[in-house]
């Protein structure tokens, strides 16, 4: 094991120009509102980082340099961790330092411009389900209870609107609105970017059936999807379902109808929706906008259509 790097103190003048470093708990709690699973993983990674560098109090974070981060990455490599695991840990630490910089507690993020292990995107690994499997999956929740109606609406939003889990979580009742006489769904995507999607008739019918049964169709500022026990926050506002609960719902019905569980996860439904739209004649550029991709190359990764030999350029050449 390599020797732990020695941390040098910054000078007093620079120290006193900075604001106090807030507790790590503030940063962790902010992430826990998005995903408890992710927050727990980040906490574990930060604890490992602190132990390796000997960080005892918040002010010690001011002593961390890029060299320290590099030493830590080399330590992780020596432990035979995968590139994916190392990249996740570095992302966690970088996120913490970014938070401290935004709070004016640190001047620089020592993880910035660090060479990170190369990882292959999991996007292309998202399998799709067949049309017949999608129909069984969509009809798996019962329509005889509020829970079943809610779950039917959640699955419909995944399959017909091809949303990310975080996007489904963030939907509000008022996200459904009319535009030029057509029902639309206002979606908040990555980087706080929004996109306005026409609402598929099946998704719309299932959402309305759920809201009617739950007696919440006029509560526009409330979450679209929430737990049956109607949990509220400190301000008395109804809480959104978290992404872990949504994940469990999707996996439960996938298992119930016999989908392949080894490779199945909610993102498969996003790839399924994109592929289905392309198979039925949708324009690649419009699917890019539909999915909220900044780069069309990312959209192409979601295209799981099988090559048709008749579509080969070979047979399009004519003289």
Order of alpha helices (4+ residues) and beta strands (2+ residues): alpha-alpha-alpha-alpha-alpha-alpha-alpha-alpha-beta-beta-beta-alpha-alpha-alpha-alpha-alpha
